[in-house]
Amino acid sequence: MRNSPRHNSAYVLLMTLLLLVMAAVAMLGVSRLSLQRAVASLREEEELQRKWASLSCRRTLLPRAETILAAAEARSREPVIQVTSTLTLVGQEVRLVFTDEQAKLNLNHIATDESTQCVQSAVGRLAHGPGLEMRFRPLASSAQLDVPSLSSWGQVFQNPSGGQLMGSPDGYPSPVGAITCWGDGRLNFQRTSGEALEERIRDSVGIAFVSQITGLRRETPGIGIDRVIDELELSSVQRSNLREALTSRSSCHGLWIATTSVRTGATKYELLVEDRSAQPVPRTYYFNW
């Protein structure tokens, strides 16, 4: 019995359709793989651009932080503890914040075994930010490791994000704008806030002198610490304590870098601190979120 031509044609048509479906599935798989590779390649390109923008800012701008702060002070004729700038580099929106870490209260100065409550109280008075929870965890063996007992914000707050610490350009200020974990402990009285100055000399000199020091700073721009000490009525112990507590120069600066992808809107945060205050060789700290 022979198959009819109609049956043969139906069989050929069925096989042809099956082959077309298999080819379509294969092409779909290839297309999906190509798309995944294209997306991965785009992400890698964006990450490379972000790293390049960040590295350029680190190498070029961090060493000039003091110059940038001084220029801002010359324009405003007011003490400036931080300067914010924005720019666009290779498809990345970059927000920069230059900070004078020596114009902030160094928590390591009051972070001893007996003063946990003092640190918590100081942070509570000076640091304010949404969602930040205090978590004080100083490093016990810091002296042997030659590092500060507090050397990162993760030792002060519970899982802080970069956005929380840096602050918002059009919202709340940085909660760490008046406190720091770096530097030699001396406070640059030329730039610091009255609140941070009060915390620094509260026990060693007395808060009664805060208004006098800020008044001298306002009346005589650029006044040095020796002149300040001579102008105040201090005991010999207070004079010594004030000299150890304050300085008129800054040798510890920070640079916040927030890079935002123009394509996705995702933001990554970095913090660099260059500390020239105590070591013969500058020490740089780096953090990212």
C-alpha positions as CSV (number, residue, x, y, z in Angstrom):
1,M,0.0,0.0,0.0
2,R,1.5,3.3,-1.1
3,N,1.3,6.6,0.9
4,S,-0.6,9.3,-0.9
5,P,1.2,12.5,-2.0
6,R,-1.1,14.4,0.4
7,H,0.2,12.4,3.4
8,N,3.8,12.9,2.3
9,S,3.3,16.7,2.0
10,A,1.8,16.9,5.5
11,Y,4.7,15.0,6.9
12,V,7.2,17.3,5.2
13,L,5.3,20.4,6.4
14,L,5.2,19.0,10.0
15,M,9.0,18.4,10.0
16,T,9.6,21.8,8.5
17,L,7.6,23.5,11.2
18,L,9.4,21.5,13.9
19,L,12.7,22.6,12.5
20,L,11.6,26.2,12.4
21,V,10.5,26.0,16.0
22,M,13.8,24.4,17.1
23,A,15.7,27.1,15.1
24,A,13.6,29.8,16.8
25,V,14.3,28.4,20.3
26,A,18.0,28.2,19.5
27,M,18.0,31.8,18.2
28,L,16.1,33.0,21.3
29,G,18.7,31.4,23.5
30,V,21.5,33.0,21.5
31,S,19.7,36.3,21.7
32,R,19.2,36.1,25.4
33,L,22.9,35.2,25.9
34,S,24.0,38.1,23.7
35,L,21.7,40.4,25.7
36,Q,23.1,39.2,29.0
37,R,26.6,39.7,27.7
38,A,25.8,43.2,26.4
39,V,24.3,44.2,29.8
40,A,27.3,42.8,31.7
41,S,29.6,44.6,29.3
42,L,27.7,47.8,29.9
43,R,27.9,47.4,33.6
44,E,31.6,46.7,33.5
45,E,32.1,49.8,31.3
46,E,30.1,51.9,33.8
47,E,32.1,50.5,36.8
48,L,35.3,51.2,35.0
49,Q,34.2,54.8,34.3
50,R,33.2,55.2,38.0
51,K,36.5,53.9,39.2
52,W,38.4,56.2,36.8
53,A,36.4,59.2,37.9
54,S,36.9,58.3,41.6
55,L,40.7,57.7,41.1
56,S,41.0,61.0,39.3
57,C,39.4,62.9,42.1
58,R,41.5,61.1,44.7
59,R,44.8,61.8,43.1
60,T,44.1,65.3,41.9
61,L,41.8,66.8,44.5
62,L,42.5,65.2,48.0
63,P,46.0,66.8,48.2
64,R,44.4,70.2,47.5
65,A,41.7,70.0,50.2
66,E,43.3,72.6,52.4
67,T,43.8,75.0,49.4
68,I,40.1,74.5,48.5
69,L,38.9,75.2,52.0
70,A,41.1,78.3,52.4
71,A,39.8,79.7,49.1
72,A,36.2,79.2,50.2
73,E,37.0,81.0,53.5
74,A,38.6,83.9,51.6
75,R,35.4,84.3,49.5
76,S,33.0,84.0,52.4
77,R,35.2,85.6,55.1
78,E,33.8,83.0,57.5
79,P,35.3,79.8,58.9
80,V,34.6,76.9,56.5
81,I,34.8,73.3,57.7
82,Q,33.6,71.7,54.4
83,V,33.2,72.6,50.7
84,T,30.8,70.8,48.4
85,S,31.2,70.6,44.6
86,T,29.5,68.7,41.8
87,L,30.7,67.7,38.3
88,T,30.2,65.2,35.6
89,L,32.9,62.8,34.5
90,V,32.6,60.1,31.8
91,G,28.9,59.5,32.3
92,Q,29.0,59.8,36.1
93,E,27.5,62.5,38.2
94,V,30.1,63.2,41.0
95,R,29.4,65.0,44.2
96,L,32.5,65.9,46.2
97,V,32.7,67.1,49.8
98,F,36.1,68.3,51.1
99,T,36.3,68.3,54.9
100,D,38.7,69.6,57.6
101,E,38.9,66.6,59.9
102,Q,41.1,68.6,62.3
103,A,38.3,71.1,62.8
104,K,36.1,68.3,64.2
105,L,36.0,66.8,67.7
106,N,38.3,63.7,67.6
107,L,36.4,60.9,69.5
108,N,39.7,59.1,70.2
109,H,40.7,61.9,72.5
110,I,37.8,61.0,74.9
111,A,37.6,57.3,74.0
112,T,39.2,55.6,77.0
113,D,38.0,52.6,79.0
114,E,36.5,55.0,81.6
115,S,34.8,57.4,79.2
116,T,32.4,55.3,77.1
117,Q,29.5,57.4,78.4
118,C,31.4,60.6,77.6
119,V,31.8,59.6,73.9
120,Q,28.2,58.6,73.7
121,S,27.1,61.9,75.2
122,A,29.4,63.9,72.8
123,V,28.1,62.0,69.8
124,G,24.6,62.5,70.9
125,R,25.1,66.2,71.2
126,L,27.1,66.7,67.9
127,A,25.9,64.0,65.5
128,H,22.4,64.0,64.2
129,G,21.1,61.9,61.3
130,P,18.1,59.8,60.3
131,G,18.3,56.1,61.1
132,L,21.7,56.3,62.8
133,E,22.0,54.1,65.9
134,M,25.0,54.5,68.3
135,R,27.3,51.4,68.5
136,F,30.5,52.2,70.4
137,R,33.2,49.5,69.7
138,P,36.7,50.8,70.2
139,L,39.7,48.6,69.3
140,A,41.2,47.2,72.4
141,S,44.7,46.5,71.0
142,S,45.0,49.8,69.0
143,A,48.3,50.8,70.7
144,Q,50.0,47.6,69.6
145,L,48.7,48.0,66.0
146,D,49.6,51.7,65.9
147,V,46.0,52.7,64.8
148,P,43.4,54.8,66.6
149,S,41.0,52.9,68.9
150,L,38.2,54.3,66.7
151,S,39.3,54.4,63.1
152,S,36.0,53.9,61.2
153,W,32.4,54.9,61.5
154,G,31.3,51.3,61.8
155,Q,32.8,51.4,65.3
156,V,30.6,54.3,66.2
157,F,27.3,53.7,64.5
158,Q,25.3,50.5,63.8
159,N,25.8,49.6,60.1
160,P,25.8,53.2,58.7
161,S,25.4,53.7,55.0
162,G,27.5,56.1,52.9
163,G,24.4,58.2,52.1
164,Q,23.6,58.6,55.8
165,L,27.1,59.6,56.7
166,M,27.7,61.9,53.8
167,G,24.4,63.7,54.1
168,S,22.1,65.0,51.4
169,P,22.8,67.9,49.2
170,D,19.3,69.2,49.5
171,G,18.2,67.7,52.8
172,Y,19.9,66.9,56.1
173,P,23.6,67.8,56.7
174,S,26.2,65.2,57.4
175,P,25.8,63.8,60.9
176,V,29.6,63.5,61.2
177,G,30.2,67.1,60.2
178,A,31.4,67.9,63.7
179,I,33.1,64.7,64.8
180,T,36.0,62.6,63.5
181,C,38.0,59.5,64.2
182,W,41.3,60.8,62.6
183,G,44.0,63.4,63.4
184,D,46.1,64.0,66.5
185,G,43.3,65.2,68.7
186,R,44.1,68.9,68.5
187,L,41.2,71.0,67.3
188,N,41.6,73.8,64.7
189,F,39.9,76.6,66.6
190,Q,40.0,78.8,63.5
191,R,37.3,76.6,61.8
192,T,35.6,74.5,64.5
193,S,32.1,75.1,65.7
194,G,31.4,76.4,69.2
195,E,29.8,73.1,70.2
196,A,32.9,71.0,69.2
197,L,35.2,73.6,70.9
198,E,33.1,73.3,74.1
199,E,33.3,69.5,74.1
200,R,37.1,69.6,73.5
201,I,38.0,72.0,76.3
202,R,35.2,71.2,78.7
203,D,37.2,69.3,81.3
204,S,40.8,70.5,80.6
205,V,40.3,74.3,80.4
206,G,36.6,75.1,81.0
207,I,33.7,76.0,78.8
208,A,33.7,79.6,80.1
209,F,36.5,80.4,77.7
210,V,34.6,79.2,74.5
211,S,33.0,82.5,73.8
212,Q,36.2,84.4,74.4
213,I,38.1,82.1,72.0
214,T,35.5,82.4,69.3
215,G,35.4,86.1,69.8
216,L,39.1,86.4,69.3
217,R,38.8,84.4,66.2
218,R,36.2,86.6,64.8
219,E,37.9,89.9,65.8
220,T,41.4,88.9,64.7
221,P,41.3,86.6,61.7
222,G,44.3,84.3,61.5
223,I,45.2,84.7,65.2
224,G,47.6,82.1,66.4
225,I,47.2,79.8,69.4
226,D,50.0,81.6,71.3
227,R,48.3,84.9,71.0
228,V,45.0,83.4,72.1
229,I,46.6,81.9,75.2
230,D,48.2,85.3,76.0
231,E,44.8,87.1,75.7
232,L,43.1,84.8,78.1
233,E,43.4,84.8,81.9
234,L,44.6,81.2,82.4
235,S,46.4,79.3,85.0
236,S,49.7,77.6,84.0
237,V,47.9,74.2,83.9
238,Q,45.1,75.7,81.7
239,R,47.6,77.3,79.4
240,S,49.4,73.9,78.9
241,N,46.1,72.1,78.4
242,L,44.9,74.6,75.9
243,R,48.1,74.4,73.9
244,E,47.6,70.6,73.8
245,A,44.0,70.9,72.8
246,L,44.0,73.5,70.1
247,T,45.9,74.4,66.9
248,S,45.5,77.0,64.2
249,R,46.5,74.7,61.4
250,S,45.0,71.6,59.8
251,S,46.9,68.6,58.7
252,C,44.1,66.0,58.4
253,H,41.6,66.3,55.6
254,G,38.8,64.2,54.2
255,L,37.2,63.8,50.8
256,W,33.7,62.3,50.3
257,I,33.0,61.0,46.7
258,A,29.5,60.1,45.6
259,T,29.3,58.8,42.0
260,T,25.9,58.4,40.5
261,S,25.3,56.5,37.2
262,V,23.5,58.7,34.7
263,R,21.9,55.6,33.2
264,T,20.6,53.7,36.3
265,G,20.7,56.4,39.0
266,A,22.6,54.1,41.4
267,T,25.0,55.8,43.7
268,K,28.2,54.6,45.3
269,Y,30.0,56.4,48.2
270,E,33.6,56.6,49.1
271,L,35.5,58.4,51.9
272,L,39.2,59.1,51.9
273,V,41.1,60.7,54.9
274,E,44.6,61.9,54.6
275,D,46.2,62.3,58.0
276,R,49.5,64.2,58.1
277,S,49.1,65.3,61.8
278,A,51.2,62.7,63.7
279,Q,53.1,60.5,61.4
280,P,56.3,61.4,59.4
281,V,54.6,59.6,56.5
282,P,51.0,60.6,55.7
283,R,48.5,57.9,56.5
284,T,45.5,57.5,54.2
285,Y,42.3,55.8,55.2
286,Y,39.8,54.5,52.5
287,F,36.2,53.4,53.0
288,N,33.4,52.6,50.5
289,W,29.7,51.8,50.5
